[in-house]
């Protein structure tokens, strides 16, 4: 990004973080996390908050169908586990019905106070699922992680780590040293992933972590890696205690 764009992005991130602090929150919503990371140059799906079914329908119409709805909650971490994610919604009726199902599922799982609306975003083009994340290590400071994404990361634990700041060769090595790298090269006829796009996201996250030491941890899972780019479809950011 240009210097002016970088400065504007930094200001936008500071606004988002300040709003969360003012609300007494360390955990950003998906909408806030994506806005912050998007301002830092990370490719994310456009995502907006809807506080009601009618608003969700209106946003879906603006973004274009098909869309995805996800529960927004300060207390529900694994959204899909409680029925808080609805995919492939093709029209207004489907969005309205999905909103009702998500609200009912969230309230049944964690109480009415746990439901903060839904995020609305367009369905992203499919790709190989990878994860990128960052945690603050007491000794080394911010450490970046890369691995195979989706639910498999918790099962396979096939990940690579590097201490921030990353150089371009660090990003390239991280991607290539996981055991599942052949999946990204193009497995059984699938097109190879755009490795340069993945490397660029890792470098952007490295800069983001350096610029914002108040970020305690972040996760992008999954990032959909395609032959023509990569897009984060879910994001999570936790700030350090105030």
C-alpha positions as CSV (number, residue, x, y, z in Angstrom):
1,X,0.0,0.0,0.0
2,X,1.1,3.6,-0.5
3,X,2.1,5.7,2.5
4,X,-1.2,7.6,2.5
5,X,-3.2,4.4,2.3
6,X,-1.1,2.8,5.1
7,X,-1.7,5.9,7.3
8,X,-5.4,5.8,6.6
9,X,-5.5,2.1,7.3
10,X,-3.7,2.6,10.6
11,X,-6.1,5.3,11.6
12,X,-9.1,3.0,10.8
13,X,-7.7,0.2,12.8
14,X,-7.1,2.5,15.8
15,X,-10.8,3.6,15.5
16,X,-12.0,0.0,15.5
17,X,-9.9,-0.9,18.5
18,X,-10.9,2.2,20.4
19,X,-14.6,1.4,19.9
20,X,-14.1,-2.1,21.3
21,X,-12.2,-0.8,24.3
22,X,-14.9,1.8,24.9
23,X,-17.5,-1.0,24.9
24,X,-15.3,-2.9,27.5
25,X,-14.5,-5.7,25.0
26,X,-11.2,-7.5,24.2
27,X,-12.8,-9.8,21.6
28,X,-13.7,-8.0,18.3
29,X,-16.7,-9.2,16.3
30,X,-16.1,-10.8,12.9
31,X,-17.3,-7.6,11.3
32,X,-14.8,-5.5,13.3
33,X,-11.9,-7.9,12.8
34,X,-12.4,-8.0,9.0
35,X,-12.7,-4.3,8.9
36,X,-9.4,-3.9,10.7
37,X,-7.6,-6.5,8.7
38,X,-9.0,-5.2,5.4
39,X,-7.7,-1.7,6.3
40,X,-4.3,-3.3,6.8
41,X,-4.3,-4.8,3.3
42,X,-5.5,-8.3,4.1
43,X,-8.0,-9.6,1.5
44,X,-11.3,-10.4,3.3
45,X,-14.9,-11.0,2.2
46,X,-17.0,-7.8,2.6
47,X,-18.9,-8.4,5.8
48,X,-21.7,-6.3,7.4
49,X,-23.6,-6.5,10.7
50,X,-27.4,-7.0,10.6
51,X,-29.4,-6.4,13.8
52,X,-32.6,-7.8,12.3
53,X,-34.0,-10.0,9.6
54,X,-35.1,-7.1,7.4
55,X,-31.7,-5.5,7.6
56,X,-30.0,-8.8,6.7
57,X,-32.2,-9.1,3.6
58,X,-31.4,-5.5,2.6
59,X,-27.6,-6.0,3.1
60,X,-27.8,-9.3,1.1
61,X,-29.4,-7.5,-1.8
62,X,-26.7,-4.9,-1.8
63,X,-23.8,-7.5,-1.6
64,X,-25.4,-9.9,-4.1
65,X,-26.5,-13.5,-3.8
66,X,-25.7,-16.1,-2.7
67,X,-24.7,-15.0,0.8
68,X,-23.6,-16.4,4.1
69,X,-25.1,-15.5,7.5
70,X,-23.1,-16.1,10.8
71,X,-24.1,-15.4,14.4
72,X,-22.4,-12.4,16.0
73,X,-21.8,-13.0,19.7
74,X,-19.4,-12.1,22.4
75,X,-19.7,-15.5,24.0
76,X,-20.2,-18.1,21.2
77,X,-16.8,-19.0,19.9
78,X,-17.5,-22.0,17.6
79,X,-20.4,-20.7,15.6
80,X,-20.9,-23.7,13.3
81,X,-21.1,-26.0,16.3
82,X,-24.4,-24.4,17.6
83,X,-26.0,-23.9,14.2
84,X,-24.8,-20.3,13.9
85,X,-23.7,-20.4,10.2
86,X,-26.0,-20.7,7.2
87,X,-24.4,-21.0,3.7
88,X,-25.7,-20.7,0.1
89,X,-28.6,-18.4,0.8
90,X,-30.0,-17.5,-2.7
91,X,-32.8,-15.1,-2.0
92,X,-34.5,-12.9,0.5
93,X,-36.8,-15.6,1.8
94,X,-33.9,-17.9,2.5
95,X,-32.0,-15.0,4.3
96,X,-35.1,-14.2,6.5
97,X,-35.6,-17.9,7.4
98,X,-31.9,-18.4,8.1
99,X,-31.8,-15.3,10.4
100,X,-34.6,-16.8,12.5
101,X,-32.9,-20.2,12.7
102,X,-29.6,-18.6,13.8
103,X,-31.2,-16.5,16.4
104,X,-33.1,-19.4,17.9
105,X,-30.0,-21.6,17.9
106,X,-27.9,-19.0,19.6
107,X,-30.4,-18.3,22.3
108,X,-30.9,-22.0,22.9
109,X,-27.2,-22.5,23.2
110,X,-26.2,-19.5,25.3
111,X,-29.2,-17.4,26.2
112,X,-30.9,-14.4,24.6
113,X,-28.2,-12.0,25.7
114,X,-25.6,-14.0,23.6
115,X,-27.2,-13.0,20.3
116,X,-25.8,-9.8,18.8
117,X,-27.2,-10.1,15.3
118,X,-25.7,-11.8,12.3
119,X,-22.9,-11.0,9.9
120,X,-23.8,-11.0,6.2
121,X,-21.2,-11.7,3.5
122,X,-21.2,-13.0,-0.1
123,X,-20.3,-16.6,-0.7
124,X,-16.6,-16.7,-1.6
125,X,-15.2,-18.7,-4.5
126,X,-14.1,-22.1,-3.3
127,X,-10.4,-23.0,-2.7
128,X,-8.0,-24.9,-0.5
129,X,-8.6,-24.0,3.2
130,X,-5.6,-22.7,5.1
131,X,-5.2,-20.9,8.4
132,X,-3.0,-18.0,9.5
133,X,-2.8,-16.7,13.0
134,X,-0.8,-14.7,15.5
135,X,-0.2,-15.0,19.2
136,X,1.9,-13.0,21.6
137,X,4.7,-15.1,23.1
138,X,6.0,-13.9,26.5
139,X,9.6,-14.3,25.4
140,X,9.6,-13.7,21.6
141,X,6.7,-11.3,21.1
142,X,4.3,-11.8,18.2
143,X,4.6,-15.2,16.5
144,X,2.9,-16.0,13.2
145,X,1.4,-19.4,12.3
146,X,0.4,-21.0,9.0
147,X,-1.2,-24.4,8.3
148,X,-4.0,-26.3,6.7
149,X,-7.2,-24.7,7.7
150,X,-10.8,-25.5,8.5
151,X,-11.6,-28.0,11.2
152,X,-8.5,-30.1,10.2
153,X,-6.0,-27.7,11.9
154,X,-7.2,-28.9,15.3
155,X,-6.9,-32.6,14.3
156,X,-3.7,-32.6,12.3
157,X,-1.8,-29.7,13.9
158,X,0.2,-29.4,10.7
159,X,1.5,-25.9,11.2
160,X,4.6,-23.7,10.8
161,X,5.7,-20.8,13.0
162,X,7.9,-17.8,12.6
163,X,8.7,-14.8,14.9
164,X,7.7,-11.4,13.6
165,X,9.0,-9.5,11.6
166,X,8.8,-11.8,8.6
167,X,11.0,-11.4,5.5
168,X,9.7,-12.6,2.2
169,X,11.8,-15.8,2.4
170,X,10.3,-16.5,5.8
171,X,6.7,-16.4,4.4
172,X,7.7,-18.7,1.5
173,X,9.4,-21.2,3.8
174,X,6.4,-21.3,6.2
175,X,4.0,-22.3,3.4
176,X,6.3,-25.0,2.0
177,X,7.3,-26.7,5.2
178,X,3.9,-28.0,6.3
179,X,3.3,-31.6,5.4
180,X,0.1,-30.8,3.5
181,X,1.9,-28.5,1.1
182,X,1.2,-30.9,-1.8
183,X,-2.5,-29.9,-1.4
184,X,-1.5,-26.3,-2.3
185,X,0.6,-27.5,-5.3
186,X,-2.5,-29.0,-6.9
187,X,-3.6,-32.4,-5.7
188,X,-5.4,-34.9,-8.0
189,X,-6.1,-32.5,-10.8
190,X,-7.0,-29.5,-8.6
191,X,-5.4,-26.2,-9.7
192,X,-2.4,-25.1,-7.6
193,X,-3.0,-22.3,-5.1
194,X,-1.6,-18.8,-5.6
195,X,1.3,-19.1,-3.3
196,X,2.4,-15.5,-3.9
197,X,-1.0,-14.4,-2.6
198,X,-0.6,-16.4,0.5
199,X,2.9,-15.1,1.1
200,X,1.6,-11.5,0.7
201,X,-1.0,-12.1,3.4
202,X,1.6,-13.5,5.8
203,X,3.8,-10.4,5.2
204,X,0.7,-8.1,5.7
205,X,-0.1,-9.9,9.0
206,X,3.5,-9.5,10.1
207,X,3.3,-5.7,9.5
208,X,-0.1,-5.6,11.3
209,X,1.3,-7.4,14.3
210,X,4.3,-5.0,14.5
211,X,2.1,-1.9,14.1
212,X,-0.5,-3.0,16.7
213,X,1.1,-4.6,19.8
214,X,-2.3,-4.3,21.5
215,X,-3.4,-7.4,19.5
216,X,-3.0,-10.4,21.8
217,X,-4.1,-13.0,19.2
218,X,-5.7,-13.3,15.8
219,X,-7.0,-16.0,13.6
220,X,-7.9,-16.2,9.9
221,X,-9.6,-19.5,9.4
222,X,-10.3,-20.4,6.8
223,X,-8.5,-18.5,4.1
224,X,-9.6,-19.9,0.8
225,X,-6.6,-20.3,-1.4
226,X,-7.4,-20.3,-5.1
227,X,-5.3,-20.3,-8.3
228,X,-6.0,-16.6,-8.7
229,X,-5.7,-15.3,-5.2
230,X,-6.8,-15.9,-1.6
231,X,-9.5,-14.5,0.6
232,X,-10.1,-14.7,4.4
233,X,-13.7,-15.7,5.0
234,X,-13.6,-15.6,8.8
235,X,-11.5,-13.6,11.2
236,X,-11.0,-13.3,14.9
237,X,-9.0,-10.7,16.9
238,X,-8.5,-10.5,20.7
239,X,-6.9,-7.4,22.2
240,X,-4.7,-7.3,25.2
241,X,-6.3,-6.4,28.5
242,X,-6.9,-2.7,28.9
